[in-house]
Amino acid sequence: MVTLEGYVYLGGMTVLFFFWAYGIIRFLMDVKNIYIPKGKQYVRGRRRLKEEEKKEKEREEKERQLY
């Protein structure tokens, strides 16, 4: 026979499990919707800066060759 303490324990564990599971799901959603897009944006920006720097060096090299 289950006692009142057993029911309270099971109810408490159920509530704690709900918040634990919600926290994990919320973290995964944040990673998917916030951190991964920010990471992609950072990589695109770095790649763009490298391309601009390369074009600038090529332009300067052409100018030096002309004079």
C-alpha positions in Angstrom: 0.0 0.0 0.0 1.4 3.4 -1.0 1.4 6.0 1.8 0.8 9.7 1.6 4.5 10.3 1.7 4.9 8.1 -1.4 2.3 10.1 -3.3 3.9 13.4 -2.3 7.3 12.0 -3.4 6.0 10.8 -6.8 4.2 14.1 -7.3 7.3 16.1 -6.5 9.5 14.0 -8.8 7.0 14.5 -11.6 7.0 18.2 -11.2 10.8 18.3 -11.0 11.1 16.1 -14.1 8.8 18.5 -16.0 11.0 21.5 -15.2 14.2 19.4 -16.0 12.8 18.3 -19.3 11.5 21.8 -20.1 15.0 23.2 -19.4 16.7 20.8 -21.7 14.2 21.4 -24.5 14.4 25.1 -24.1 18.2 25.0 -24.2 18.2 23.0 -27.4 15.7 25.4 -29.0 17.9 28.3 -28.0 20.9 26.6 -29.5 19.0 26.0 -32.7 17.4 29.4 -33.0 20.0 31.7 -31.5 23.5 30.3 -31.3 23.7 28.4 -34.6 22.5 31.4 -36.7 24.9 33.7 -34.9 27.7 31.3 -35.5 26.9 31.2 -39.2 26.7 35.0 -39.4 30.1 35.2 -37.7 31.7 32.8 -40.2 30.1 34.7 -43.1 31.4 38.0 -41.8 34.9 36.6 -41.3 34.9 35.1 -44.8 33.7 38.4 -46.3 36.4 40.4 -44.5 39.1 38.0 -45.8 37.8 38.3 -49.4 37.8 42.2 -49.1 41.3 42.1 -47.7 42.4 39.9 -50.6 40.8 42.2 -53.2 42.4 45.2 -51.5 45.9 43.5 -51.7 45.3 42.6 -55.4 44.3 46.2 -56.1 47.4 47.6 -54.3 49.6 45.2 -56.2 48.2 46.3 -59.5 48.7 50.0 -58.6 52.3 49.3 -57.6 52.9 47.5 -60.9 51.4 50.4 -62.9 53.8 53.0 -61.4 
